[in-house]
Amino acid sequence: MAHPPFRAGAEVEITSPIHRLRGTLFPGRIVAPSRRKPNSFLVEYRTLVAPSDAGRPSRPYREEVPVGLLRPAPPAEAEAGPGPGGRGFRLGDAVDAFLNGGWWEGAITKELKSARFMVYFRCVKREYRFDAAELRLHREWVNGNWAPPFEDEGEDGDGDGDGEEVTSTMGEKSGDVFRIAKGVFTRGALVEVRSDEDGLQGAWFAATIINKVAKNQFFIEYQTLRAEDNSSEYLREQVAASHMRPYPPETFVVDPYERNASVDALYNEGWWEGTVERVLDGMQYQIYFKGTEDRMVCHHSELRLHQDWVNGKWVMSS
């Protein structure tokens, strides 16, 4: 792949080399070619600041990164919306969402009111709400071109695609809405599925509803479980509605969890209910799993507050 010639001052986007942030694109600018590393550049981030001593003003964070982690900043485009200036976001669109100073790749899973959308991030197996102004259509920089290209955006804005229209809101297309005793599930909706397989009992896994196949039976595709080891395809199977629930609402937890807090821990691609047994240094915790009597150390980013789906409502554990 040929890389574009980056000049000092050029606006770029930087892919983070940190594993937990892998795939995130941070806005920045080229300061100068690296004097120590070939095919690398000194960059200055627009949204990240360098650590500073008390009393000293903060300054933008700088580091040297290889050219393979750089791409030009994408050109400005008309705000995506229902009017003539933009194509508009649709259910299932691949988008970038601006969060914590960077652009994170995700997919729109639900349209809300007031130009807001729910976006699912496969990298963290979580779903969050965003305003349209915080989103952009996802594009890749491939061989010196944007894919998909910017000039082709309006061509598919009429909605006459070949694929089947799906919706995750009630009442818009009756054939996609499935009413059951536990509530309403819709085709294309993001849900969680409880596993009864040996070694996975009690864990919840993110999945998408493909269709209803029988009374209280659904065909789903998992978001994180593969069909086979080293397979590029995700596992699909038929599950009972009694093993499904809506995807839990977002719960941002900035402060450290307290001892005895009820949490779900992300492990082996699923969420497992546990209790904070010990609070450790470095935003880490020892979690106790009553179901298996196991213990495991988890980072803050691998936890979420535990919630139960009871009588059609989410109930936070006390």
N, C-alpha and C positions, 0 to 999 in steps of 0.2 A: 504494500500500500504506500503510495506517495504522500508525503506530508507537505502541507503548504508552508511557504517561507514565512516564519513569524518574525516581525520586526518589533523593536522596542516601542512600547506604548500601545501595541495592538490589543484589542479586547478579545479575550478568550474565555473558554470554559474548561475547567480543570477536573479531571476524574480523580477522585480521592484514592490514594494507594492504601489507605487504612481499611482493614478487612471489614470492620463493622459499617463502614461508610461506602463500601465498594459499589460503584455504579452511580453514586451521587455526583452531580455536576455543580461545581462552585464557580460563580463569576469572578473574573480576575483580569489582570493585564500582564503583558510581557514587560519585564524590567530590562533584561539583557540576556544574551546567550551565556551559558555557564562557562566559566573559565577552567573548571576542574573536571567536568563530566562531558564527554562527547554526546552530541544529539540530545542535549538537555538545555533547559532554560530556567533562569531565575524569574519566578512569578510573584506577583503581589495579589492577595485575595481581596475582593471587595467587601466581603461579609464576615471574614474571620479576623480576629485580632490576636496579636502576639501577647503572651504572658508578660506582665510588667510588675516591677516592684511597687510597693505602696507609695503613693504620692507622685508617681511618674505617669504622664499621660499615656494611654494605650496607643498603639500604632498598628497598621495593617500587618497581618502575618505574611511573611515571605519564606519561600523555600525553593529548592531546585527540583524540577521534575523532568522526567524524560519526555521527549516529544510525542511518544505514543499515548500519553495521558492528556494531551491537549487537543482542542479543536477550536475553530473560530467561533466567536459568539454568534448565534443565529440572528439574522436580521429581524427587526421589529415587524410585526404583522398586525393586521386589524384585529381588534378585540373579538374573540369568538363569542358570538351571540346570535339571537334570532333575526337581527336586522340585516340589511344588505352589506354591512361592513365586515361580516364574519360568517364563517361556515356554521358555527354553533357546535357545542359538544353533544355527543350522543352516548347512550348506554353502550358500554363495551369499548369505547374509544381508549386507545393507548395515549396516556397523557404524562406530562411532567408536572409535578406539584411543588410549589416553593415552600419549603419547610426548613426551619433551623439554618437559614442562610444558603441553602442549596436546592437544586432541582432533583427530585426523586421520581423515578419512573413507576407508574402505577396504571390502573385501569378503572374507568368509571363503572361503578356497580349500581348506582341509583341516582335518579334526578330528584332534587328537593325543590322547595319553593324558593323564590327570590334569587334565582340564578346561583343556587348552591348544589353541590354534588358530593356524593360519597365516593371515595377513591380507595381501592384496595392495593396494598403494597405487598407483593409476594416476598420481598426480601426480609420483611419483619412479620409477615403473616397478620397484618392488622389493617383495619379500615378506618379512615378519618374523613371528616367533613371539610370542604374547601369552598370558598367563593370562586366564581368564574374568573375573577381577576387574578387569582393565585394559581391558575392552570394555564398550560399551553399544550398543544398537540405534540406528541412525542415524535422526534425525528432523529435519524442517525446521519452522521457525516461519513459518507462512503465514497472513497476515490475522488475526493474533491467536490462532491455534490451532496445536497441534502435529500434524504429519502424519508418520506415522500417529499417531492419538490414543492416549494411554496406556491408556484404559479398554478399548480393543479388543484389547489384547495377548493375552488369554487365549482369544479366539475362534478363533485359528488354531493353538492349541497342541496340537490333537489329531493334526496331521499329515495331515489329509484334504484336501490341496490338490488343485487340478486339474492342476497341472504334473507332469511326469515326475520321479520321485525320481532323484537322481544321487548318486554317492559317489566319493570320491577315496581310499578305503582298500580294500585288497585283501580279497576274500573275502566282502564283505557283500552284493554283488549280482553274480552271475557274469556277467550280460549286460553289465555296464559295465566289465569288466576285460579288457584286450586284451594278451595275451602275445606278445612278439616276441623276436627274437634279442638285441636291445639291452636288454631288460628288460620292464617292465610299464608300460603307459599306461592310464589310466582316463578314462572319460567325465567331463567337467567339470574335469579336472586342468589346472593351470597348467603350461605347458611353454615352451621357447624353440625357435624355428624359424630355421634358417639360410637366408638368401636367396642365390640365384644370379642375381638380376636385375642388369642392367648398372648399375654405380654403387653397388650394395649388396652385392657379393660379400663373404662372410665375416662379415657383420654378423648378430647374433642378435636376434630380436624376440620379445617376450612374446606368448603366444597361449593360447587355451583349446581343449581337445579337445571337439568336438561329437559326433563319432561315427566309427567305423571304416567305411570304404566299400568296401575291397577288401583283398587281402592286402598287408600292410605299407603301406597307404595310409589316410590320415586326413583328415577334414574338420575344419578348425580355424577359429577366429575370432581375429584379431589383437586385442591389447589397445590398441595405439597407432596402427596404420595404418588410415586411412580408406578406404572403398570408392572414393570419388572426392573431389576437392578440394571443400572446404566441405560435405561430406556429414556427416550426424549418425550414419551407420551405419559400423560397423567392417568392414574387409575380411574376407571369408571365402573360403577356397580349399582345394583338395585338395593335400596334400603327402605326400611319401614319408617313411616312418619314419626313413630314413637321414639326413633333414634335421631331425630332431627330437631333443630331449634334455629331461630333467626340468628344471624351473626350479632354478637354483643355490641352495644354502642361503645364508642371510644371513651376511654378513661385515662386522661393524662395525669400522671403522678410524678410531680417534680420533686417533692420532699421525700426523704427516705421512708421506707416502710417501717412500721413499728413492730416490736416483738409480738407474736401471736396473731398478726394480721392474716386474714384469709386471702390467699392469692392463687392465681393460676401460673404455672411455670411452663415455659416453652422448652420442650425436650422431644427429640426424635420426631420433629415436624408436627407435634400435637401439643395441646394445652392440658396440663395435669393439675388437679386441685391439690393444694398443699397449705401449710401454715409456716409462717416465718418463725423459726425456732431460735435463731441467733442473728444479730446484726453484726456484720463484719466490716473491716476497713475496705476502702476502695469501692463503695456502693455495691458490695456483695452481701449475700445472705445465705445462711444455712436453712434449707427448706425441708420440712418433714412431711412425708406423704403417708397419711393414715392408711390408705387403701392397700399399700404394699409394705408399709413400715420401713420404707427406704428414706435415706437422707441424701441431699445433693446441694452443692454450692452453686448459686445462680447469681448472675449480674442483674442489676436493677433493670436494664433494658430487656431482660428475658422474662419479666414478670408483668402481670396485670392484676388489678383488683378482681377478686372472685365475685361473679354474679350468677344467680339462678333464674331460669325462665319459669315463672310460676303463674298459672292462670292468665297467660297472655301478657304478662308484665315482667320486666327485669327487676329482680330484688337483690340489693347489695347485702352481702353477708356482714353481720355486725362483729 
